[in-house]
Amino acid sequence: MVGNKCDLETHRQVSKEMAEKQVNESMEGCEFFEASAKFDTNVKEVFLQLLQMARTQEEAQEALLEEQDLYRRKSRRLSKRLSRKLSCFNNMAFALKKNPSPTRSEPQPQETLVTSKGSSSRNYKDNQKCVLI
């Protein structure tokens, strides 16, 4: 917060203490400056502080973007590794049936791999991807 025209003390409507109190109580992270362009009082300091705040904000944004990029690269790397390890299943379609437990009376769910065309298959089919349902 900048109180301008600090050279006009006789026309002051807000005391310096009152302005500082307002900044401290309700404007977290802000600073208070009194300035006078007429006498070049604190003008340079105000602009230097604004530039420093802008630089700090920009550096924080860059750090966040670098961190996001790091996670994105790790995710891609893991995805590629998983894809390579699972590539052996690309040309297969098969069904798995769970046997009902002798102690349970309710039927167990059936897991079926379905080809990309949507038809269930228990045979190997070339050039078709499988989906586990």
C-alpha positions as CSV (number, residue, x, y, z in Angstrom):
1,M,0.0,0.0,0.0
2,V,1.4,3.4,-1.0
3,G,0.3,6.6,0.7
4,N,1.0,9.2,-1.9
5,K,1.7,13.0,-1.4
6,C,3.4,12.5,2.0
7,D,4.8,16.0,1.4
8,L,1.4,17.5,2.2
9,E,1.3,16.8,5.9
10,T,-1.2,19.6,6.6
11,H,-3.8,17.9,4.3
12,R,-3.3,14.4,5.8
13,Q,-6.6,12.6,6.4
14,V,-5.1,9.2,7.6
15,S,-2.2,9.0,10.1
16,K,0.8,6.9,9.2
17,E,0.1,4.7,12.3
18,M,-3.5,4.2,11.2
19,A,-2.4,3.2,7.7
20,E,0.3,0.8,9.0
21,K,-2.3,-0.8,11.4
22,Q,-4.7,-1.3,8.6
23,V,-2.1,-3.0,6.4
24,N,-0.9,-5.2,9.2
25,E,-4.4,-6.3,10.3
26,S,-6.2,-6.8,7.0
27,M,-3.7,-6.9,4.2
28,E,-1.6,-9.9,4.8
29,G,1.7,-10.0,2.8
30,C,1.5,-6.3,2.0
31,E,3.8,-3.5,3.0
32,F,3.1,0.2,3.6
33,F,5.1,3.0,2.0
34,E,4.6,6.7,2.1
35,A,5.8,8.4,-1.0
36,S,6.0,11.8,-2.7
37,A,6.7,12.2,-6.4
38,K,7.2,15.9,-5.9
39,F,10.2,15.4,-3.6
40,D,11.2,11.9,-4.9
41,T,10.6,10.4,-1.5
42,N,10.4,6.5,-1.5
43,V,9.4,6.4,-5.2
44,K,12.4,4.3,-6.1
45,E,11.9,2.0,-3.1
46,V,8.2,1.5,-4.0
47,F,9.1,0.4,-7.6
48,L,12.0,-1.8,-6.4
49,Q,9.7,-3.5,-4.0
50,L,7.1,-4.1,-6.7
51,L,9.7,-5.5,-9.0
52,Q,11.0,-7.8,-6.3
53,M,7.4,-9.0,-5.6
54,A,6.9,-9.7,-9.3
55,R,10.2,-11.6,-9.5
56,T,9.4,-13.7,-6.5
57,Q,6.0,-14.6,-7.9
58,E,7.5,-15.4,-11.3
59,E,10.1,-17.7,-9.7
60,A,7.5,-19.5,-7.7
61,Q,5.5,-20.1,-10.9
62,E,8.6,-21.4,-12.7
63,A,9.3,-23.8,-9.8
64,L,5.8,-25.1,-9.9
65,L,5.9,-25.6,-13.7
66,E,9.3,-27.4,-13.3
67,E,7.8,-29.7,-10.6
68,Q,4.7,-30.5,-12.8
69,D,7.0,-31.2,-15.8
70,L,9.1,-33.6,-13.6
71,Y,5.9,-35.5,-12.5
72,R,4.7,-35.6,-16.2
73,R,8.0,-37.1,-17.4
74,K,8.0,-39.7,-14.6
75,S,4.4,-40.6,-15.5
76,R,5.2,-41.0,-19.2
77,R,8.3,-43.1,-18.3
78,L,6.2,-45.4,-16.1
79,S,3.5,-45.6,-18.7
80,K,5.9,-46.6,-21.4
81,R,7.5,-49.3,-19.1
82,L,4.1,-50.7,-18.3
83,S,3.0,-50.7,-21.9
84,R,6.2,-52.6,-22.9
85,K,5.6,-55.1,-20.2
86,L,2.0,-55.6,-21.1
87,S,2.6,-55.7,-24.9
88,C,2.7,-59.5,-24.9
89,F,-1.1,-59.5,-24.2
90,N,-2.0,-57.3,-27.2
91,N,-2.7,-60.2,-29.5
92,M,-4.4,-62.5,-27.0
93,A,-8.0,-62.9,-25.9
94,F,-8.8,-65.3,-23.1
95,A,-11.4,-65.9,-20.4
96,L,-10.9,-66.6,-16.7
97,K,-13.5,-68.3,-14.7
98,K,-13.3,-68.3,-10.9
99,N,-14.4,-71.6,-9.4
100,P,-17.1,-71.2,-6.7
101,S,-15.9,-71.7,-3.2
102,P,-17.3,-74.8,-1.6
103,T,-18.1,-72.8,1.6
104,R,-20.0,-70.1,-0.2
105,S,-23.5,-70.7,-1.7
106,E,-23.6,-67.7,-3.9
107,P,-22.0,-67.8,-7.4
108,Q,-18.7,-66.1,-8.0
109,P,-18.4,-63.3,-10.6
110,Q,-16.9,-64.3,-14.0
111,E,-14.1,-62.4,-15.4
112,T,-14.0,-62.3,-19.2
113,L,-11.6,-60.7,-21.6
114,V,-13.4,-59.2,-24.5
115,T,-11.9,-58.4,-27.9
116,S,-12.0,-54.8,-29.1
117,K,-14.9,-55.7,-31.4
118,G,-16.9,-56.5,-28.3
119,S,-17.4,-60.2,-28.7
120,S,-16.4,-62.6,-25.9
121,S,-13.7,-65.1,-27.0
122,R,-11.9,-68.0,-25.5
123,N,-9.7,-68.5,-28.5
124,Y,-6.5,-66.6,-29.4
125,K,-7.2,-64.0,-32.1
126,D,-4.5,-62.2,-34.0
127,N,-4.4,-58.5,-34.2
128,Q,-7.1,-57.7,-31.7
129,K,-6.7,-56.0,-28.4
130,C,-8.3,-57.3,-25.2
131,V,-10.3,-55.6,-22.5
132,L,-10.9,-57.0,-19.0
133,I,-14.5,-56.8,-17.9
